[in-house]
Amino acid sequence: QVQLVESGGGSVQPGGSLRLSCVTSGIDLSINVMGWYRQALGGQTRELVARLTSAGHTLYPSYLKGRFSISTDKAANTLYLQIDDLEPKDTAVYYCNTQPPYSENWGPGTLVTVSS
């Protein structure tokens, strides 16, 4: 059974940084492509903000301008998302999942709020 539990969110001021964590179980991070997604409050869709292959290749939307960094600690079954220079538009609930995602795997997410 797959379980994904995100943490590390919080309320920060613009320009701040956060490191989000996703503890996984039931997923082999050595063979699965993983992603971080976010859903704006009141939004209808979850957008992919970072992708990591089992070989370590990363992919980000160009509009994130290098502020996001995905990584993994396979020994700890944990996926990370470092977000720097946070902007108010980054306010959202952040989730991890495989890429493409399986709907039954979504965890509770972690809320990131950026405001002054």
Number of C-alpha atoms within 10 A of each C-alpha: 6 13 15 21 18 23 18 16 18 14 14 18 14 17 14 13 17 18 16 24 24 25 16 21 15 10 16 13 22 14 10 16 20 24 26 25 22 23 19 17 11 7 10 8 10 15 14 21 22 22 24 23 18 15 10 13 11 16 16 19 13 8 8 12 8 12 14 20 18 24 20 19 11 13 8 11 16 18 24 21 22 14 20 16 14 21 19 15 11 19 20 22 20 29 27 32 28 20 17 12 16 9 9 9 14 17 18 14 22 21 22 23 21 20 15 10
